[in-house]
Amino acid sequence: MTNNAIAAAIAAVIAGGLIMHYSKPRGIRNNNPLNLRISGDNWQGLAGDDGEFFQFESPFYGLRAAARTLRTYRAKYGLATISEIINRWAPDTENDTQSYIASVSQKTGLFPDQEVLSASDYQKVIAAMIYHENGEQPYPDELIKKAVVEGLYS
């Protein structure tokens, strides 16, 4: 094999890897599966940003930050239903909020205006939000559960 053939093969492998990486949704690439926008928050596991959204060291930290945000929604603003959460998370000015609410409600089996979500409901809601934000939900239930528990209760 010539040096040119080796270089071409290496370039093809690198390009293939880059294409696979960049074909992933932004939230997955950023380890920020709920697409938390840049703010003044100094999250655990923060690795930087992409100019619009936070980037985290691992999906765990992105999920934990999302759960912490939902904890703030509940504690500070009294938002504890799917409708209330999604209306704040994904306002009509930027999203089809009603479609988002319907998607999360359908995936969780919970009514949009159900009173006070439980810890296990939050795990389901976050998993459904990941799917809605990215078109896929690639994370194991145990990872989401651990991040939600730490985000909500620690």
C-alpha positions as CSV (number, residue, x, y, z in Angstrom):
1,M,0.0,0.0,0.0
2,T,1.4,3.4,-0.9
3,N,1.7,6.4,1.4
4,N,-1.1,8.1,-0.6
5,A,-3.4,5.1,-0.2
6,I,-2.7,4.9,3.6
7,A,-3.3,8.7,3.9
8,A,-6.6,8.3,2.0
9,A,-7.7,5.4,4.2
10,I,-6.9,7.3,7.4
11,A,-8.7,10.4,6.1
12,A,-11.8,8.3,5.2
13,V,-11.8,6.7,8.7
14,I,-11.5,10.2,10.4
15,A,-14.1,11.7,8.1
16,G,-16.5,8.8,8.8
17,G,-16.0,9.3,12.6
18,L,-16.6,13.0,12.3
19,I,-19.8,12.4,10.2
20,M,-21.1,10.0,12.8
21,H,-20.3,12.4,15.6
22,Y,-21.9,15.4,13.8
23,S,-24.9,13.4,12.8
24,K,-25.9,13.1,16.4
25,P,-28.3,15.7,17.7
26,R,-26.8,18.7,19.3
27,G,-28.0,17.9,22.8
28,I,-26.4,14.4,22.6
29,R,-23.1,15.8,21.2
30,N,-23.0,18.4,24.0
31,N,-23.9,15.9,26.8
32,N,-26.7,18.3,27.4
33,P,-29.7,16.2,26.3
34,L,-32.4,18.8,27.4
35,N,-30.5,21.6,25.7
36,L,-30.0,23.9,28.6
37,R,-29.1,27.4,27.2
38,I,-26.0,29.3,28.4
39,S,-26.8,31.2,31.6
40,G,-24.9,32.4,34.6
41,D,-25.2,29.0,36.3
42,N,-21.9,27.3,37.1
43,W,-23.1,23.6,36.8
44,Q,-21.2,20.6,38.2
45,G,-19.4,18.9,35.3
46,L,-19.6,22.0,33.0
47,A,-17.1,21.6,30.1
48,G,-17.9,24.8,28.2
49,D,-20.5,25.8,25.6
50,D,-21.1,25.8,21.9
51,G,-22.1,29.5,21.7
52,E,-25.7,28.9,22.6
53,F,-26.0,25.8,24.8
54,F,-24.0,24.4,27.7
55,Q,-21.6,21.4,27.1
56,F,-21.0,18.9,29.9
57,E,-18.3,16.4,30.7
58,S,-20.7,13.6,30.5
59,P,-24.4,13.0,30.0
60,F,-24.8,12.5,33.7
61,Y,-23.9,16.1,34.4
62,G,-26.3,17.4,31.7
63,L,-29.1,15.3,33.1
64,R,-28.3,16.4,36.6
65,A,-28.4,20.0,35.6
66,A,-31.8,19.5,33.9
67,A,-33.2,17.8,37.0
68,R,-31.8,20.7,39.2
69,T,-33.6,23.2,36.8
70,L,-36.9,21.3,37.2
71,R,-36.3,21.3,41.0
72,T,-36.0,25.1,40.8
73,Y,-39.2,25.2,38.7
74,R,-41.0,23.3,41.5
75,A,-39.5,25.1,44.5
76,K,-39.3,28.6,43.3
77,Y,-42.1,28.9,40.8
78,G,-44.5,26.1,41.9
79,L,-44.4,24.4,38.5
80,A,-45.1,20.7,39.1
81,T,-47.1,19.5,36.1
82,I,-46.0,18.6,32.6
83,S,-47.9,21.6,31.2
84,E,-46.5,24.0,33.6
85,I,-42.9,22.7,33.2
86,I,-43.0,22.6,29.4
87,N,-44.6,26.0,29.1
88,R,-41.6,27.5,30.9
89,W,-39.0,25.2,29.4
90,A,-40.1,25.6,25.8
91,P,-42.1,28.8,25.5
92,D,-44.4,29.4,22.4
93,T,-42.0,32.1,21.3
94,E,-39.4,29.5,20.3
95,N,-41.3,26.2,20.2
96,D,-44.6,24.4,19.4
97,T,-45.2,24.1,23.1
98,Q,-48.5,22.3,22.8
99,S,-46.9,19.6,20.7
100,Y,-44.1,19.3,23.2
101,I,-46.6,18.9,26.1
102,A,-48.6,16.3,24.1
103,S,-45.4,14.4,23.2
104,V,-44.2,14.2,26.9
105,S,-47.6,13.4,28.1
106,Q,-48.0,10.6,25.6
107,K,-44.6,9.1,26.3
108,T,-45.0,9.2,30.1
109,G,-48.6,8.2,30.2
110,L,-49.2,11.1,32.5
111,F,-51.9,13.7,32.1
112,P,-50.5,17.2,31.2
113,D,-52.1,18.8,34.2
114,Q,-51.6,16.0,36.7
115,E,-50.9,17.4,40.2
116,V,-47.4,17.2,41.7
117,L,-45.1,14.9,39.8
118,S,-43.3,12.2,41.9
119,A,-39.6,11.4,41.7
120,S,-40.4,8.5,39.4
121,D,-42.6,10.8,37.3
122,Y,-39.7,13.2,36.9
123,Q,-37.5,10.4,35.6
124,K,-40.1,9.6,33.0
125,V,-40.7,13.2,32.1
126,I,-37.0,13.9,31.6
127,A,-36.6,10.7,29.4
128,A,-39.6,11.9,27.3
129,M,-38.1,15.5,27.1
130,I,-34.8,14.0,25.9
131,Y,-36.6,12.2,23.1
132,H,-38.5,15.3,22.1
133,E,-35.4,17.5,22.2
134,N,-33.2,15.1,20.2
135,G,-35.5,12.7,18.3
136,E,-33.9,9.8,20.3
137,Q,-33.4,8.8,23.9
138,P,-30.1,6.8,24.1
139,Y,-29.5,6.8,27.8
140,P,-30.0,3.8,30.2
141,D,-32.8,4.3,32.7
142,E,-30.4,3.8,35.6
143,L,-28.3,6.8,34.4
144,I,-31.4,9.0,34.2
145,K,-32.6,7.8,37.6
146,K,-29.3,8.5,39.3
147,A,-29.0,12.0,37.7
148,V,-32.6,12.9,38.6
149,V,-32.2,11.7,42.2
150,E,-29.0,13.7,42.6
151,G,-30.5,16.7,40.8
152,L,-33.7,16.8,42.7
153,Y,-32.6,15.8,46.2
154,S,-28.9,16.7,46.7
